[in-house]
Amino acid sequence: MSSIWTPNGEHEIRRPAKAPAQDNTQRQPAEDSVTDPVKEIQDIEQRLRSMPAEEIVANHCYGLFQLAAIHLSSDPPGIKEASLAIDAMGAVTEKLAGRLGEAEHSLREGLAQLQLVYVQIAKAAGTDNGTKDDREPTA
């Protein structure tokens, strides 16, 4: 079953049930278990429309934070990938300063923590050589 994440939680996207592979007869699933995928997508779009854009953008920033953290905690660390995610998060938070609502303070703190960890890991990994791909994130 698929789902989509929004700041208001995860929303399942139900798909019609398929008949088991060994069963050659065509069976229709119970009527109440079948949903219209187009209707579900429209419902999700409506929920997204009703949410403040600042919450959705902040949620994407949290995703960038998680992406950077995953790469920094990998063995070996994904320095280049983490740098890109950190720079993207920094660009959004810097460009949208004052417009990210209640999440802005925690996003800025998280960004500062990522940058500190990045520098420590890059130095320990010996990749702190000033090249564009291995440099300290700019934001």
Order of alpha helices (4+ residues) and beta strands (2+ residues): beta-beta-alpha-alpha-alpha-alpha
